[in-house]
């Protein structure tokens, strides 16, 4: 959580972009779900140097860490 909070503004911006992107394809009467946003968020996180460098420094190279971090972002910022 420290890493998330330290760079919260970065994650909020990426989250908002993913939310807006997913919202373009999910129209009423369907509701936008957290999983929809996560699917848009993961590719953005995969190319984010800040997250990539941190995961490499901690030797967390498995692909699931990006998905876990996306889950954390959405759980923290979903309103």
WOJO-V724790 format. One record per residue. RES is the residue in one letter. PHI is phi in radians with two decimals (none if undefined). PSI is psi as a letter, one per 30 degrees, with the letter a starting at -180 (NA if undefined). Layout:
# WOJO-V724790
((RES | PHI | PSI) (RES | PHI | PSI))
This chain:
# WOJO-V724790
((X | none | f) (X | -1.06 | e) (X | -1.09 | e) (X | -1.08 | e) (X | -1.15 | e) (X | -1.10 | e) (X | -2.05 | h) (X | -0.95 | e) (X | -1.07 | e) (X | -1.11 | e) (X | -1.20 | e) (X | -1.11 | e) (X | -1.12 | e) (X | -1.13 | e) (X | -1.06 | e) (X | -1.06 | e) (X | -1.11 | e) (X | -1.15 | e) (X | -1.09 | e) (X | -1.13 | e) (X | -1.08 | e) (X | -1.11 | e) (X | -1.12 | f) (X | -1.19 | f) (X | -1.87 | f) (X | -1.88 | j) (X | -1.91 | l) (X | -1.03 | k) (X | -1.50 | f) (X | -1.19 | k) (X | -1.83 | k) (X | -1.21 | k) (X | -1.90 | l) (X | -1.02 | e) (X | -1.08 | e) (X | -1.12 | e) (X | -1.21 | e) (X | -1.06 | e) (X | -1.09 | e) (X | -1.44 | f) (X | -1.35 | e) (X | -0.98 | e) (X | -1.07 | e) (X | -1.16 | e) (X | -1.21 | e) (X | -1.09 | f) (X | -1.85 | g) (X | -1.48 | j) (X | -1.05 | e) (X | -0.99 | e) (X | -1.23 | e) (X | -1.03 | e) (X | -1.12 | e) (X | -1.16 | e) (X | -1.12 | e) (X | -1.13 | e) (X | -1.09 | e) (X | -1.65 | g) (X | 1.03 | h) (X | -1.79 | i) (X | -1.64 | f) (X | -1.20 | k) (X | -1.10 | f) (X | -1.16 | f) (X | -1.13 | e) (X | -1.16 | e) (X | -1.11 | e) (X | -1.07 | e) (X | -1.19 | e) (X | -1.07 | e) (X | -1.04 | e) (X | -1.07 | e) (X | -1.06 | e) (X | -1.14 | e) (X | -1.06 | e) (X | -1.38 | e) (X | -1.90 | f) (X | -1.13 | k) (X | -2.09 | NA))
